[in-house]
Amino acid sequence: MNFNSRGFSKVTAGLLMLLLSLAFAALGAGWIISVVLGILIGIAFLILTTSIGNRIQNFSNVIAYILIAIATLTLIIFGIPKIQESLKAPDLVYGYVGGERYDLLVRNNKVQKLLSDADLQVTDASTTKKGSVSQLQVFNQATSQSLDSLDYVWTGDSAIAEAGKEIIEANGKKVLENEATLLDPLVLVVNRKAANKMSKSGFFSALSDNSFKSSGFSYELDTVKFADLLEGDSTWNEIGITRYASPPGIIMADARKSNGGVMAETLIGTIWYNMALQGIADTPSLETSKQINQFRPLPTNIPQELSQKMQELRLRSGFAESTSSKLKVQLEEGGSPWALTYYSLGRNITKTNPEFTLVALSHTMVSSNQLLSFSEKGTRLLRVIESGEFQKIAQEYGYDAPQGSWIVLSDPTFEAVRSLTNLPL
């Protein structure tokens, strides 16, 4: 073979190595295996296309065939399983998601990429969008057969999650994991003009924590003072507001449908319960948290007087679905200057409408957004949600509240929550 022929064989072998490596990698064999296969087959090609003299001088036909055999074995043992795995459709995951997190999980392209990398697929068809309390109502009426395909439930706070766990396990579906995912505290979303007036009257306080300001807050409020205003004995005039009908109410999600409403009522109810224990309920002046040394969680059996107060508050408050758009509509209608909701929803409202601002509460409750997994696929989904990449994406949806700047009250039992909020379960 002349010099030009040998050169052509080398060029061809080099191109073969490159093309085969790229082809195997594109099929999903993995880069290391693909490069090894390309080199082995390329060298075998070079040996078999070299003249007899050069072949005796360097390699034999046997060596070339051995290289081809090694490449074939490598492909069979390592390459084909990887190629089959890459060609396999991602596992479709079935479950329930609360309304606030639905778009994050199902519609966000970056989240879909994370799921694809984990060989998972979450679609509109495989995901049921339903509020946390409505989820419980569905599970309460479900049969073991209807829950067979359930991989996960992404619900609200720990009390709601514990109730869901008990209901589902009673139907024979074992919960593999029950983990907190995204922490979301309750805050006030307030009409900015009304907030300025409340600040001038001394009802709102200036921010004591700089991290609050960077997170969208303008003021702080003592939660006991806030709850005391809502007891029904005060008027808006007392805090510098003349526009709204007294006694004051508060916009919140409907506790009969949404975890956000459950938490809002639970926070107010917990404050009222502790005020009664300290003998400072229904006093002429607005009380503060300094008069309560330790906050106790709600009891299983709610006192009748507290139940009556909650019912009266519901009658003078506006209910909205637990989405930022619905809460925003309620606020913009102007019947009430404020709403008690999650930080994530409040942050989204204030970002799109500068007429509103956030007010931090001295004592609050934090939704842990529990995820219950019932299968290996559900647990893999949980790991994706727990990952740093997912948590960073979630911050774009408002799940980035400052931590440690407020006192978080203990969660009550589900029995106490059900007794307080009259959940239809």
C-alpha positions as CSV (number, residue, x, y, z in Angstrom):
1,M,0.0,0.0,0.0
2,N,1.5,3.4,-1.0
3,F,1.8,6.4,1.3
4,N,-1.4,8.0,0.0
5,S,-3.4,4.8,0.7
6,R,-2.1,4.5,4.2
7,G,-2.9,8.1,4.8
8,F,-6.4,7.6,3.5
9,S,-6.9,4.7,5.9
10,K,-5.7,6.7,8.8
11,V,-8.0,9.6,8.0
12,T,-10.9,7.1,7.5
13,A,-10.2,5.3,10.7
14,G,-10.0,8.7,12.6
15,L,-13.3,9.8,11.1
16,L,-14.8,6.4,12.0
17,M,-13.7,6.7,15.6
18,L,-15.3,10.2,15.8
19,L,-18.5,9.3,14.1
20,L,-19.0,6.1,16.0
21,S,-18.3,7.8,19.3
22,L,-20.8,10.5,18.5
23,A,-23.4,7.9,17.3
24,F,-23.2,5.7,20.4
25,A,-23.3,8.8,22.7
26,A,-26.4,10.1,20.8
27,L,-28.0,6.7,21.4
28,G,-27.4,7.1,25.1
29,A,-24.4,4.7,25.6
30,G,-22.5,7.3,27.7
31,W,-19.4,9.2,26.6
32,I,-16.8,6.9,28.1
33,I,-18.2,3.8,26.6
34,S,-18.9,5.6,23.3
35,V,-15.2,6.8,23.0
36,V,-13.9,3.3,23.9
37,L,-16.1,1.6,21.3
38,G,-15.1,4.2,18.7
39,I,-11.3,3.7,19.3
40,L,-11.5,-0.1,19.3
41,I,-13.5,-0.3,16.0
42,G,-11.3,2.5,14.5
43,I,-8.1,0.7,15.3
44,A,-9.6,-2.6,14.0
45,F,-10.5,-0.9,10.7
46,L,-7.0,0.6,10.4
47,I,-5.4,-2.9,10.9
48,L,-7.7,-4.6,8.4
49,T,-7.1,-2.0,5.7
50,T,-3.3,-1.9,6.1
51,S,-1.1,-3.8,3.6
52,I,0.2,-7.3,4.5
53,G,3.7,-6.0,5.2
54,N,2.6,-3.4,7.6
55,R,0.1,-5.8,9.2
56,I,2.9,-8.3,9.9
57,Q,5.0,-5.5,11.2
58,N,2.4,-4.1,13.5
59,F,-0.6,-6.2,14.1
60,S,-2.2,-9.4,12.9
61,N,-5.8,-10.1,11.7
62,V,-6.3,-12.0,15.0
63,I,-5.6,-8.8,16.9
64,A,-8.1,-6.9,14.8
65,Y,-10.8,-9.5,15.3
66,I,-10.1,-9.5,19.0
67,L,-10.5,-5.8,19.1
68,I,-13.8,-6.1,17.3
69,A,-14.9,-8.8,19.7
70,I,-14.0,-6.6,22.7
71,A,-15.9,-3.7,21.2
72,T,-18.9,-6.0,20.6
73,L,-18.8,-7.3,24.2
74,T,-18.4,-3.8,25.6
75,L,-21.4,-2.7,23.6
76,I,-23.5,-5.7,24.7
77,I,-22.5,-5.5,28.4
78,F,-22.3,-1.7,28.9
79,G,-23.7,0.1,25.9
80,I,-26.9,-1.6,25.1
81,P,-28.4,-1.4,28.6
82,K,-27.6,2.3,28.7
83,I,-29.1,2.8,25.2
84,Q,-32.2,0.9,26.2
85,E,-32.5,3.1,29.3
86,S,-32.1,6.3,27.4
87,L,-34.8,5.3,24.9
88,K,-37.2,4.3,27.6
89,A,-40.0,6.8,28.2
90,P,-39.8,8.6,31.6
91,D,-41.9,7.2,34.4
92,L,-45.3,9.0,34.5
93,V,-46.0,10.1,38.1
94,Y,-49.6,10.4,39.3
95,G,-50.7,12.6,42.2
96,Y,-52.4,15.5,43.7
97,V,-51.0,19.0,44.0
98,G,-52.3,22.1,45.9
99,G,-53.3,25.0,43.6
100,E,-50.4,27.3,44.6
101,R,-47.7,24.8,43.6
102,Y,-49.3,23.4,40.4
103,D,-47.8,25.8,37.9
104,L,-44.4,25.4,39.5
105,L,-44.4,21.6,39.2
106,V,-46.3,21.1,35.9
107,R,-45.8,24.2,33.8
108,N,-42.2,25.3,34.6
109,N,-39.8,24.3,31.8
110,K,-36.8,24.2,34.1
111,V,-38.6,21.9,36.6
112,Q,-39.6,19.7,33.7
113,K,-35.9,19.4,32.7
114,L,-35.0,18.3,36.3
115,L,-37.8,15.7,36.2
116,S,-36.6,14.4,32.8
117,D,-33.1,14.1,34.2
118,A,-34.5,11.9,36.9
119,D,-36.5,9.8,34.4
120,L,-39.8,11.2,35.7
121,Q,-42.7,12.9,33.9
122,V,-45.4,15.1,35.5
123,T,-48.1,16.2,33.1
124,D,-51.6,17.9,33.3
125,A,-53.1,14.4,32.7
126,S,-51.2,12.8,35.6
127,T,-51.7,15.6,38.0
128,T,-54.9,16.6,39.8
129,K,-55.0,20.2,40.9
130,K,-56.9,20.5,44.1
131,G,-56.7,22.4,47.4
132,S,-55.3,20.6,50.4
133,V,-58.7,20.4,52.2
134,S,-60.5,19.3,49.1
135,Q,-57.8,16.6,48.7
136,L,-58.9,15.2,52.1
137,Q,-62.5,15.1,51.0
138,V,-61.6,13.1,47.9
139,F,-59.5,10.7,49.9
140,N,-62.2,10.3,52.5
141,Q,-64.6,9.0,49.8
142,A,-61.9,7.0,47.9
143,T,-61.6,3.2,47.7
144,S,-58.4,1.2,47.8
145,Q,-58.8,0.5,44.1
146,S,-59.1,4.2,43.2
147,L,-55.8,4.9,45.1
148,D,-53.8,2.1,43.4
149,S,-52.1,4.5,40.9
150,L,-51.4,7.2,43.4
151,D,-47.7,8.0,43.7
152,Y,-47.7,11.2,45.8
153,V,-49.7,13.9,47.4
154,W,-48.2,17.4,47.6
155,T,-50.4,19.0,50.3
156,G,-50.3,21.8,52.9
157,D,-49.2,21.9,56.5
158,S,-48.3,19.1,58.8
159,A,-51.8,18.8,60.4
160,I,-53.5,18.4,57.0
161,A,-50.8,16.0,55.8
162,E,-51.2,13.8,58.9
163,A,-54.9,13.6,58.3
164,G,-54.3,12.6,54.7
165,K,-51.8,10.0,55.7
166,E,-54.3,8.4,58.2
167,I,-57.1,8.4,55.6
168,I,-55.0,6.9,52.8
169,E,-53.3,4.3,55.0
170,A,-56.7,3.2,56.2
171,N,-57.4,2.3,52.6
172,G,-54.4,0.1,52.5
173,K,-52.0,2.5,50.8
174,K,-48.8,2.8,52.8
175,V,-47.0,6.1,53.0
176,L,-43.3,5.7,52.3
177,E,-42.2,9.2,53.2
178,N,-43.8,12.4,54.6
179,E,-41.5,15.3,54.3
180,A,-41.6,19.1,54.4
181,T,-40.6,20.7,51.1
182,L,-41.2,24.5,50.9
183,L,-41.6,26.8,54.0
184,D,-44.2,29.5,53.5
185,P,-45.2,31.8,56.4
186,L,-48.4,33.7,56.8
187,V,-48.2,37.5,56.2
188,L,-50.5,40.4,55.6
189,V,-51.0,41.9,52.2
190,V,-52.2,45.5,52.7
191,N,-53.4,48.4,50.6
192,R,-50.4,50.7,50.6
193,K,-52.4,53.9,51.4
194,A,-54.2,52.2,54.2
195,A,-50.9,50.8,55.5
196,N,-49.4,54.3,55.7
197,K,-52.4,55.5,57.7
198,M,-52.1,52.5,60.1
199,S,-48.4,53.3,60.5
200,K,-49.1,56.9,61.4
201,S,-51.7,55.8,64.0
202,G,-49.1,53.6,65.6
203,F,-50.9,50.3,64.7
204,F,-48.0,49.2,62.3
205,S,-44.4,49.5,63.4
206,A,-41.3,50.3,61.4
207,L,-39.2,47.3,60.3
208,S,-36.7,46.1,62.9
209,D,-35.0,43.6,60.5
210,N,-33.4,44.7,57.3
211,S,-33.9,41.4,55.6
212,F,-37.7,42.1,55.7
213,K,-37.2,45.1,53.5
214,S,-35.4,43.2,50.8
215,S,-38.1,40.6,50.9
216,G,-40.8,43.1,50.1
217,F,-42.1,44.1,53.5
218,S,-42.8,47.7,54.6
219,Y,-44.0,47.3,58.2
220,E,-44.3,44.9,61.1
221,L,-47.4,44.2,63.3
222,D,-47.8,42.6,66.7
223,T,-50.0,39.6,66.0
224,V,-51.9,39.9,69.3
225,K,-52.8,43.5,68.5
226,F,-53.9,42.4,65.0
227,A,-56.1,39.5,66.4
228,D,-57.5,41.8,69.1
229,L,-58.7,44.3,66.4
230,L,-60.6,41.4,64.7
231,E,-62.4,40.3,67.9
232,G,-65.3,42.6,66.9
233,D,-65.2,45.2,69.6
234,S,-63.0,47.7,67.7
235,T,-63.4,49.9,64.7
236,W,-61.2,51.0,61.8
237,N,-61.3,54.5,63.2
238,E,-59.1,53.4,66.1
239,I,-56.2,52.7,63.8
240,G,-56.6,55.7,61.5
241,I,-58.9,54.2,58.8
242,T,-62.3,55.7,57.9
243,R,-63.1,54.2,54.6
244,Y,-64.1,50.6,55.6
245,A,-67.2,49.2,57.4
246,S,-66.7,48.2,61.0
247,P,-66.1,46.0,62.8
248,P,-62.9,45.0,60.9
249,G,-62.7,41.8,59.0
250,I,-59.9,40.1,56.9
251,I,-59.7,38.6,53.5
252,M,-58.6,35.0,53.6
253,A,-59.0,31.7,51.7
254,D,-61.9,29.5,52.5
255,A,-60.8,27.0,55.2
256,R,-63.4,24.5,54.0
257,K,-61.4,24.2,50.7
258,S,-57.8,25.5,51.3
259,N,-54.9,24.9,53.6
260,G,-54.3,28.7,53.4
261,G,-57.7,29.4,54.9
262,V,-57.1,26.7,57.6
263,M,-53.8,28.3,58.6
264,A,-55.3,31.8,58.7
265,E,-58.1,30.8,60.9
266,T,-55.8,28.7,63.1
267,L,-53.4,31.6,63.6
268,I,-56.2,34.0,64.7
269,G,-57.9,31.3,66.8
270,T,-54.6,30.4,68.5
271,I,-54.1,34.1,69.5
272,W,-57.6,34.5,70.7
273,Y,-57.4,31.2,72.7
274,N,-54.2,32.4,74.5
275,M,-55.7,35.9,75.1
276,A,-58.6,34.2,76.9
277,L,-56.2,32.1,78.9
278,Q,-54.4,35.3,80.1
279,G,-57.7,37.1,80.7
280,I,-57.0,39.8,78.2
281,A,-59.8,39.1,75.7
282,D,-62.5,41.6,75.0
283,T,-60.8,44.5,76.7
284,P,-61.3,48.1,75.7
285,S,-57.7,48.7,74.5
286,L,-55.7,46.7,71.9
287,E,-53.5,44.2,73.7
288,T,-49.9,43.1,72.7
289,S,-47.9,39.9,72.7
290,K,-45.9,41.2,75.7
291,Q,-48.8,40.1,77.9
292,I,-48.5,36.5,76.9
293,N,-45.4,34.7,78.1
294,Q,-46.0,31.4,76.3
295,F,-48.4,30.6,73.5
296,R,-50.2,27.2,73.9
297,P,-51.5,25.3,70.8
298,L,-55.2,25.0,70.3
299,P,-56.9,22.2,72.4
300,T,-58.6,19.3,70.7
301,N,-62.0,20.5,71.9
302,I,-62.4,24.2,71.0
303,P,-64.3,26.3,73.6
304,Q,-67.7,27.3,72.5
305,E,-67.0,31.0,72.9
306,L,-64.0,30.7,70.6
307,S,-66.0,28.9,68.0
308,Q,-68.6,31.6,68.1
309,K,-66.0,34.3,67.6
310,M,-64.6,32.5,64.6
311,Q,-68.1,32.2,63.1
312,E,-68.7,35.9,63.5
313,L,-65.3,36.7,61.9
314,R,-66.2,34.6,58.9
315,L,-69.4,36.5,58.4
316,R,-67.6,39.8,58.2
317,S,-64.6,38.6,56.2
318,G,-64.1,38.0,52.5
319,F,-63.2,34.6,51.3
320,A,-61.1,33.9,48.2
321,E,-59.7,30.8,46.5
322,S,-56.1,30.2,47.6
323,T,-54.5,31.7,44.5
324,S,-52.8,35.1,44.2
325,S,-55.1,36.1,41.3
326,K,-58.3,35.5,43.3
327,L,-56.9,37.2,46.5
328,K,-55.7,40.1,44.3
329,V,-59.2,40.6,42.9
330,Q,-60.7,40.6,46.4
331,L,-58.2,43.3,47.5
332,E,-58.7,45.4,44.4
333,E,-62.4,45.4,44.9
334,G,-61.7,47.5,48.0
335,G,-64.1,46.0,50.5
336,S,-61.2,45.3,52.9
337,P,-57.7,46.8,53.1
338,W,-55.9,43.6,53.8
339,A,-55.6,39.8,53.3
340,L,-54.0,37.2,55.5
341,T,-52.2,34.7,53.3
342,Y,-49.0,32.9,52.4
343,Y,-45.8,35.0,51.8
344,S,-45.4,33.4,48.4
345,L,-48.9,34.6,47.2
346,G,-48.5,38.0,48.9
347,R,-45.1,38.5,47.2
348,N,-46.6,37.7,43.8
349,I,-49.4,40.2,44.4
350,T,-47.1,43.1,45.4
351,K,-44.7,42.4,42.6
352,T,-47.5,42.9,40.0
353,N,-49.4,45.6,41.8
354,P,-47.5,48.4,43.6
355,E,-50.8,49.5,45.3
356,F,-50.2,46.8,47.9
357,T,-47.4,46.0,50.3
358,L,-46.4,43.3,52.8
359,V,-46.6,43.5,56.6
360,A,-44.7,41.0,58.7
361,L,-46.4,39.5,61.8
362,S,-44.5,39.2,65.1
363,H,-46.0,35.7,65.6
364,T,-47.0,33.6,62.6
365,M,-47.5,30.0,61.3
366,V,-45.5,28.5,58.5
367,S,-46.9,26.0,56.0
368,S,-44.4,23.2,55.4
369,N,-46.0,22.0,52.1
370,Q,-45.7,18.4,53.0
371,L,-45.2,15.8,50.3
372,L,-46.4,12.2,50.9
373,S,-44.9,9.5,48.7
374,F,-46.6,6.2,48.1
375,S,-44.2,4.6,45.6
376,E,-40.7,4.5,44.4
377,K,-41.6,7.1,41.7
378,G,-43.2,9.4,44.3
379,T,-40.0,9.2,46.4
380,R,-37.9,10.1,43.4
381,L,-40.1,13.1,42.8
382,L,-39.6,14.1,46.5
383,R,-35.9,14.0,46.0
384,V,-36.1,16.3,42.9
385,I,-38.2,18.8,45.0
386,E,-35.7,18.6,47.8
387,S,-32.8,19.4,45.5
388,G,-31.0,22.7,45.5
389,E,-31.9,23.3,41.8
390,F,-35.6,22.9,42.5
391,Q,-35.5,25.1,45.6
392,K,-33.8,27.8,43.6
393,I,-36.5,27.7,40.9
394,A,-39.2,27.8,43.7
395,Q,-37.8,31.1,44.9
396,E,-39.1,32.6,41.6
397,Y,-42.6,31.7,42.8
398,G,-42.2,33.5,46.2
399,Y,-40.8,30.6,48.2
400,D,-37.9,32.7,49.5
401,A,-39.3,34.3,52.8
402,P,-36.7,35.4,55.3
403,Q,-36.3,32.9,58.1
404,G,-35.8,33.5,61.8
405,S,-37.3,37.0,61.9
406,W,-40.6,36.1,63.5
407,I,-41.8,33.7,66.2
408,V,-43.4,30.6,64.7
409,L,-46.2,29.2,66.7
410,S,-46.6,25.4,67.2
411,D,-48.9,23.5,64.9
412,P,-52.0,22.2,66.5
413,T,-53.4,18.7,66.0
414,F,-55.7,18.0,63.1
415,E,-58.5,17.3,65.5
416,A,-58.0,20.9,66.9
417,V,-58.0,22.4,63.4
418,R,-61.1,20.5,62.4
419,S,-62.9,21.6,65.6
420,L,-61.9,25.3,65.1
421,T,-62.6,25.6,61.3
422,N,-65.6,23.2,61.0
423,L,-64.0,21.2,58.3
424,P,-66.6,19.0,56.5
425,L,-64.8,15.7,57.2
